[in-house]
């Protein structure tokens, strides 16, 4: 994957940030069950909230391939923080590209400076992977649009300031009636639910909220019915690709730690790395990681070229998340009890890989998508 000089410089800075800040603070965020907002501010200072934002808005306008590499580097340090940061970056990019000027001016600066957190709200208590089945209702009024309904399992929902929300304007119409709205989480009618208490990965800020008579102005409809559903599905190829990259990052970090440990830990008269069975575990993990990285690079290249990436992104996410779940277990076992120490990321990464297998299309949904593309004539 080729990079410009500016992208290479940013990737180097990201490596340092991931190692010196995210890796160090991630255990604390997990213990305290919160988003790492102090690190979001530092990431923003590096430009990581401006990656794809147009230059006219103070952005870096970098390639999606660069974003995928950033996702892998940060994911190696902590999956949860990376998901939180990228979701804010996504909201900043969409508003800068698509929102009316006044609306973009109100939110984009705070998002790219890290003062505001963003989230995208599709999933509901009764509608997960079946996006067209969402029940949040948008009703036309003289003042704009009245929004009522609930969202759940949303990244950053526990603290988000700005929400890109999808709601149904015409019940029974499926995807044709879905519209996209910009929601201010501090306005009347927005009711935040407590953050979800999970097995781990609390720096994602997973939670939900209710809309109870929330009034959105006409100009706060970001995508009208007929366009929103297509736009949401279009962005999912990118999400699947950077989640695959994050899965590679978690695996790469576990492999690095296990490799170093194998050289210094002695057993039965020699280093662990001297035992064939132990070495073979790491060799297999390295080989699978290399293959998944190539799949991510291929999907990212298609996205940058504006080509159809639905098959490549689905395959990359399917195999990368499976690889991460399998190899993280293997590499944790290769560490023995040492891998249980909090200073190592194995516990966080194992939960991270599990989360990765659900978000932006579960494994089962990916298999259906891949099958559908395979059955298309030609």
N, C-alpha and C positions, 0 to 999 in steps of 0.2 A: 504494500500500500504506500504510494508515493505521498510525500508531504512537502509543503512549502517551507521556506526557512522560518517564517513566522510561526507556523504550526509546530515545527520541530522545537523551537524555543519554548513554546507554551507547554508542549508535552514534557520537556525537561523540567520546567517549573512545577508541573503537576506531579511528576515523580517525587520531587522533594517535598511538596506539600502533603502528598499521600503518606510518605514515610515519616515525616517529622510531626505532622499534626493529626491527620485522620487515624493512622494506626495507633497513635499514643492515646488519643481521647476516646476512641470507639468503646473500649470497655466501660468507661465512666458513663457514657450516654446510655449504654445498656443497663447498667446498674441503676441509673437515675430514671430510666424509662422516658427519654425525651429526645427531641430532635437536637442535633448539634448546631444550633443557630450561630454560636460564636465562630464555628468553622465555616459556616455559609458565608459570613461576612469576609473571611479571609479568602475563600474561594472566589467571591465576587471581585475582590481586589486584584486577583490574578487575571480576571476576565472569563472565568468559567461559567458565569451566568449570562455571558454575552456571545457565546460561541457562534450561534447561527443567527443572531440578531443582525439586521441590516446595518451597514455603516452609518446610514443617515440617522439612526437612533443611538449611535455610540457603540454599536456592536462590532464584532470581529468578522462576521460574514465568512466563517471558515467552513470547510467541507464537512459532510456527514461522516466521512471516513475519519477525520480528526476527532469528531465527537465520540465515535465508537472506540477509538484508542484511549481517550480520556476516561470513558466508562470502564474500560478494562483496568487502567492504572488505578483509578479510585476504588473500583470494585475489589481489587486485591487487598485493599486496606479495610474496607467495610462496605458491604452491599447496601445496608440500610441508608447510610449517609448519602451514598451515590444516587440512590433512587430519589431521595428527598431533593437533592440539589438539581438533578436532571429534570425533575418535574417542574421546578420553579423556572429553570431555563426554557423549558418547552412553552410555558405560559407566556413568558416574556417574548419569545420568538413569534408565537401566533398573534399576540396583540400588536406587536410592531409591524407585522406583515399584513394583517387583515382588519384590525379594528379601525373605526373612525379616528381621525387625528386627535380630537379632544379626549376621547376615551383612552387612547394609547398614551397620550401625554400625562394622564392622571395616574397610570399604573406602571408603565414600562420603566421609568427611572428608578422607582423603588425596588422593582424586581431585579434589575441588573445590578443595583447596589447592594443587594442582599438584605435590605431593610424589610421587604415584603416577601412572604412565601406564597407560591402559587400551587394550585392543584387542578386536576381535570376530573370531573365527576360524571362517570357513566354508570357504574355498578350500583345496584339497589338491593335491599334486603331480599326481594323476590326476583331479581333479574341480574344474573352475573354475566356469563359468556354470551347469553342471548340478548344482545344489545337492543334489538328491535322490540323487545318485550318491555322496555322500561315504562313505568307508570307515573313518574313525576309529570304533573300536568301544567301546561302553560295555557292560560285562558286570556283571550283578548279583552281589554277593558279600554275605557276612554283615556286612561292615564298611561297605557302601555300594555304590559303583560303581567298577570298575576300568576305566581308560581307556587305550587303546593306539591309536597311529596317528600320522600326520604332517599338519601344516598348512603351507602355503606361500603366498607372495604376500600376507602379512598386514601391514596398516598398523600401525606401532609395535611389531611383533614383536621387533625387535632389542633393545628395552629395556623392553617392557611389564612391569608388575608384576601386573596383574589382567587376566584373559582371560575373555571370554564365548565359550564354545566349544560347537560343535554336533557331536554324535556319534550314531551309529546304534546303537540298542538291539536291533534285530531285523533282521539282514541279510536283504535281499530284499524288505523291506516298503516301500522308497522313503521318501517324506516322512512316512508314518504312524509310522515307528519312530524318527524323529529327536527327540532331546531336547537341551535347552540346559543347560549347566553353568557354574558360576563356578569358575575355575581360578586358583590362587595360583602365580605363576611362580617363586616361591622355594621351593617344596615339592619333596620327593623325587619323582622320576618325571617331572619337567618338564625336558626337555633342549633348550636354546636353540641354534639353528643360527646360524652367522655371518651378519651382515647381508648382504643381496644387494648385489653391486657392479653398479651400473646405469649407464646413459648419463647419468643426472642425477636430480634430485629425491630426494637421499639424506636430507633432513630428514624424509621420511615414515617412515623407519625400517623400510622393507620387508624382510621376512625370513620365517623359518619356525621351527618347533620340532617336537620329537617328544614324545609321551607314552609312557612305558615303564613300565607298571604303576602309573600315577598313581592314587591312591585319592581319590575324591570322596565326601564324606559325603552322606547322603540330603538334608540341608537345602541342599546346594550344587547340587542340581538346580533350576535356575531355572525351566525350562519342561519339563513332562513330554511324553512321546511323544503326538502328536496335537495338541499346542499349539505346540511349538517351531517347526515348519516354517512354520506359518501366521504366527506372530509375526515370524519372520525376513523372510518375504516382505512382511509389512505394513510393516516399517520401511524397506524398500528404496525406497518412494516418496519418503520424506523425503530419503534419501541421493541419489537421482537429482536431486532438486530443488536441494539445496545444491551439488552438483557443477556443475550448470548455472549456478548463481549464481557460483561460483568461476570458471567459464569466461568469464562476462561480466566479472568483475572483472579478469582478466588482459588481456582485450581492451581494456577501458576504460583501463587504465593504459598499455598500449602506444599507444593512440590519443592519450592526453594527452601523452605524451613526444614522439611524432612531430609532433603539432600545434605544440608549443612549439619544437621543432627547426626546423620548416618556416618559422617566422617569423624566426628569427635566422640561419639558414644561407642564404647567398647563392650563386646559381649563374646564370651567363649574364646578369649585370647586374641581378639582382633576387632577392628571397627565394624559396625553394622554393615557399612558399605562393602565390606569384604565378603559378605555372605551372598551367594548367588540368588537365593530365593528373595532376599530383601531387595537386591538391585533390580531384579526383574519387575517387581511391583512398580518401582519408580520409572523404569524404562517404558512400561505399558502406559502409565499415566502421561508421560512426556509425549508419547506417540499420539495418543488420543487428543491431547491438548493441541498439538501441532495441526491435526486435521481440522479440529473445530475452529481454530484461528483462521485457517484458510477459508472456511465456509463463511465466517463473519466478514472477512475482507471482501469476498465475492459479493455478498449481499450489500455491503456498504458501497461498493463500486457501482452496483446497479442503481442504488438510490441516488448517488451523486450524478449518475448519467441520465437520470430521469426515466429509467427503464422500469419495466414491471419486475418488482422484487418480492411479490407475495410468496412465490414458491421458495425462493432462496432464503428469505427471512424466516419463514416457517420452519424450513429444514434446519437452519442454523440454530434456532432457538430449541427445537425439539432435541437435537443431538447434543448441543452444548449443555443444556440443563441436565439431561440424563448423564452425560459424562461427568459433570460436576458432582452430582449426587453420588455416583458410584465411586469416583476416584477420591473424593474427599474422605469417604469412609475408609478406603484403602490406605490413604496417606496418614490419616489419624491413627489407624492401627499400626502403621509402620513406626509411629512415634512412641508407641506404648503409652504408659500412664503420663509421660511428660507432656503429651498433647492435650491433656486436660487442664493444664495451667491457663489462667486467664490471660497471661501475656501472649499466648498463642491464639490465633483466630479460628481454630478448628471448630469450636462449638458455634460461634457466630456464623461462620461460613456454611456449616451444615444446615442451619436453619435458613440461611440466605438462599442456598440452593433449592431448598424446599419451597420457599416463597417464589423464587424465580420460575418454578414449574407451574405456578398458578397464574401469575399476572400476565396481562395482555395476551391471553389465550392459553388455556390449560393444555396439557399434553394431548388430551382427547380431542380438543378443538383443533389443535394443530394437525393431528392425523386426519381429521375430516377435511381440513383445508387443503392439505397435500393431496389427498385422494381426489377431491373435486377438481383440482388443477390438472391432475394426471388424466382424468376422464374427459377433459375438454378435447374436442376434435382438433387435429393438427398439432 
